[in-house]
Amino acid sequence: MAKPIETGLVLEGEDATAFRHYLEHPTFTREGLNLMREAKHDAERAGLD
């Protein structure tokens, strides 16, 4: 039987604090928003919407 995969990723200290803050207050760059718009457009064209 296969063993379960363990991710092993544990954030501690400042890293954990920064990650939690980002999850609660995400930021979006103009480049990131444009990328999402393109992906949505491509998905709609491919009939994946």
C-alpha positions as a Markdown table, in Angstrom:
| # | Residue | x | y | z |
|---|---|---|---|---|
| 1 | Met | 0.0 | 0.0 | 0.0 |
| 2 | Ala | 1.3 | 3.5 | -0.9 |
| 3 | Lys | 2.3 | 5.8 | 1.9 |
| 4 | Pro | 0.5 | 9.2 | 2.1 |
| 5 | Ile | 2.4 | 12.2 | 0.8 |
| 6 | Glu | 3.5 | 14.6 | 3.5 |
| 7 | Thr | 3.9 | 18.2 | 2.4 |
| 8 | Gly | 6.3 | 19.2 | 5.1 |
| 9 | Leu | 5.5 | 22.9 | 4.6 |
| 10 | Val | 5.2 | 24.7 | 7.9 |
| 11 | Leu | 5.3 | 28.5 | 8.1 |
| 12 | Glu | 6.6 | 29.9 | 11.3 |
| 13 | Gly | 7.2 | 33.3 | 12.8 |
| 14 | Glu | 7.3 | 36.3 | 10.4 |
| 15 | Asp | 6.6 | 34.0 | 7.4 |
| 16 | Ala | 3.4 | 32.7 | 9.0 |
| 17 | Thr | 2.3 | 36.2 | 10.0 |
| 18 | Ala | 2.9 | 37.7 | 6.6 |
| 19 | Phe | 1.0 | 34.8 | 4.9 |
| 20 | Arg | -2.0 | 35.1 | 7.2 |
| 21 | His | -2.0 | 38.9 | 6.6 |
| 22 | Tyr | -2.0 | 38.4 | 2.8 |
| 23 | Leu | -4.8 | 35.9 | 3.0 |
| 24 | Glu | -6.9 | 38.4 | 5.0 |
| 25 | His | -5.9 | 41.4 | 2.8 |
| 26 | Pro | -4.9 | 40.1 | -0.6 |
| 27 | Thr | -3.4 | 42.5 | -3.1 |
| 28 | Phe | -3.8 | 42.5 | -6.9 |
| 29 | Thr | -1.3 | 44.0 | -9.3 |
| 30 | Arg | -2.5 | 45.4 | -12.6 |
| 31 | Glu | -0.5 | 42.6 | -14.4 |
| 32 | Gly | -2.1 | 39.9 | -12.3 |
| 33 | Leu | -5.6 | 41.2 | -13.0 |
| 34 | Asn | -4.8 | 41.3 | -16.7 |
| 35 | Leu | -3.6 | 37.8 | -16.6 |
| 36 | Met | -6.8 | 36.6 | -14.9 |
| 37 | Arg | -8.9 | 38.5 | -17.6 |
| 38 | Glu | -6.9 | 36.7 | -20.3 |
| 39 | Ala | -7.4 | 33.4 | -18.7 |
| 40 | Lys | -11.2 | 34.0 | -18.3 |
| 41 | His | -11.4 | 35.0 | -22.0 |
| 42 | Asp | -9.5 | 32.0 | -23.1 |
| 43 | Ala | -11.7 | 29.7 | -21.0 |
| 44 | Glu | -14.8 | 31.2 | -22.4 |
| 45 | Arg | -13.5 | 30.8 | -26.0 |
| 46 | Ala | -12.7 | 27.1 | -25.3 |
| 47 | Gly | -16.1 | 26.5 | -23.8 |
| 48 | Leu | -14.8 | 25.9 | -20.3 |
| 49 | Asp | -16.8 | 28.7 | -18.6 |
